């Protein structure tokens, strides 16, 4: 089976490496700019792909380009995209699939591809057979999920990963302004992640909002007096925690 890959971002970089590590190959890699270090034959011309008689095309492109790129591909190809938020029907081909890796993928980083959870969905039994034969051995722990389930998982990932990382950036900025190391709280963060491996997040919630420590929360608000946007964020999240644990008796 001849396979083509479209894209040259973080996802395409890791997908390419995972395929190579598994002993498979990409027959053509469509990129925006030629990359001389690419292990695959590459092109910047979509016509090379369209006219190349490829069986499966992997669309590692931004969400807003999936439908546009799919519309340029032949109807008979087996098309796969890798977005968490984009519907399966954004692909125009009859044989289509989604394989969303539940993992932050940053170009150049080392990842154990076999440990990545993959939420997948396919349009036909034939498409699923090809997925299991070609992509399943390449990476991940595969779980069947509907579009709706995958989109909820993507939303959950935004809260769990993207939002929490933004909170870390706030934390680091506060520490730096106080003349302290940005890494001061990393041991605390690592210990918390370890707790999450065996406990639910709700069962290990702590902090002044959880224990209704109004004096400490007022002090924190005072310390944020020159950052009203952070005051608002602190107030909103503290209220959410208090409302959630309204019946808590923690000291």
Secondary structure by P-SEA (a helix, b strand, c coil): cbbbbccccaaaaaaaaaaaaacccccbbbcccccccccccccccaaaaaaccccbbbccccccaaaaaaaacccccbbbbbcccccccccccccbbbbbcccccccccccccccbbbbbccccaaaaaaaaacccccccbbbbbcaaaaaaaaaaaaaacaaaaaaaaaaaaaaaaaccccccaaaaaaaaaaaaacccccccccccccccaaaaaaaaaaaacccaaaaaaaaaaaaaaaaaacccccc
